[in-house]
Amino acid sequence: MSRLLKKGIWPIALVICLGIVVWLSRSGEASPVPLVSTLEKNGYRIEVRTLEARSSPMEEKQFLVTVTDVGGANVEATSIQIKSWMPKMFCGIFTAKVERSSQGSGYEGTLVPVMSGRWVAETRVRIGSDEFVLLHDYKVV
């Protein structure tokens, strides 16, 4: 009887351990993503905002990028690039089309994510000779 019990415990312990590993690896994906990411450096404040909390695959995803000085006055960027990819996946790097915002302040970037899941948008802002890089997480469902 005790031999049977010892043999039966190992599969159960293995299943429990695997369950814990899967749960821990997935818990980071379940956490909410921020709608706004901010970088303050060298007297500038760069903000990347997701305009929708969630979007669907193969639909346009929009971002608003604002660049201001410490006093809050708008600063014109020399160039802005937004590139996006899925961490831990191999589905490519997508580049957003970035234009001046129709609202008058900031810049709007639009791209089309191809799959559901957690994505990262890398925003590179050049102001004169300075370049700033800001990573912004977003989710596609």
N, C-alpha and C positions, 0 to 999 in steps of 0.2 A: 504493500500500500504506500509506504513512504517513498519507494522507488518511483512509483507511478506519479506521485505528487511532485517529485523533483523533476521528472521529465515534462510534466505538464506546465510547470512554472516558467520554464525558459521561453517557450513560444509567446506566452502572455507578456512576459517582461520585455521581449523583443518588440512586440506590437506596441506596447506602451511607450518604449523609447523612441520608436519611429514616429509615433503620433506626436510626441513632444518636439522632436526635431522639425517635423512639418509645420506644427503650430508656430514655433519660434521663427521659422523662415518666412512664414506668411504674415506674421503679425505686423511687420513693417509695411507691407503692402496695404494693409487695412487701415492704416492711420490716415487721417484726412490731410489733403494737400493744401497749402496756403493759396489764397487768391492773389496775394501780393508778396513780392520779394523785393528787398531794399538793400542797396549798397551805399554807404557813406564813406567817401575817401577823397583826400586832397582838396577838400572844400566843395565837393560836388555830392549831390544826392541823386542816385539813379534808382528808379522804381519800375519794376515790370509787373503789370497787373493782367491777370486772366479775366477777360470780359464775361465769360460764362463759367459757372462753377463746374459743369460737366458738359462734355460734347460726345458725339458719336463718331465711330470710325468713318472715314471717307467724307466727312463734313468739315467745312472750314472752321478753324480755331483761330480766334483773334486775341492779340495781346496789345496792351497799351504801354508804351515806354515813355516815361517822363524824365527829363534831365533838368535839375535846378541847382542853384548855388546854395550856400548855407543860409542865405537870407530868403530863399524861396522863389527867387526870380528865375524865369525860364532861361535855359542855356541852350544854344544851338549846337548840336553835335556835328562833327565833321563827317562821320559815317556811323551807321548802326547796322549790325548784322544779327539775325536770329537764326540759329540752327537747332534742330530738334532731333532727338533719338529716344529709343526705349533702352533703359539700362538692362544689362544682362540678356539682351536679345540682339539678333542680327537681322534687322529689317531695314537698315540703311540710315543715312543722315539726311534730313529734309531741311531745306532752306526756305525761310519765310520771305515773302515780298513785303518790304518795309517802306512806308510812305508817311509824309506829314499827316498828322491827324486832321480829320475834317472838323473836329471840335476847336481847333486853333492852337492847342497846347499839346506838345508831345508828338509821338510817332505811333502809327498802328502797323502791326505785323500780322500777316495772315499766312497760314499754312494748312495743309491737309494731313492729319495723322491717319495712318492706314490700318491700325489695329487697336483693339481695346487694351487698356492697361495703364500703367504709370509711365509717364514721359518726362523728359527733361528738356527745357528750352535754354540754350546757352546764348545770352545776349552780350555782344561785344559792342561797346560804345567808344568811339574815338572822339576826343575833344582836344584839338590842337595836336600836340605830340604825345598826349597821355592816352592810354587805352585801358578800359575797365571791362572786367568780365563778371557777369552775374548769372548764376544758375537758378532756374525757376522750375519747380516741379508742378506738373498738372496731370489730370486724370482723364482718360477717354473710356467711356463705357458703352 
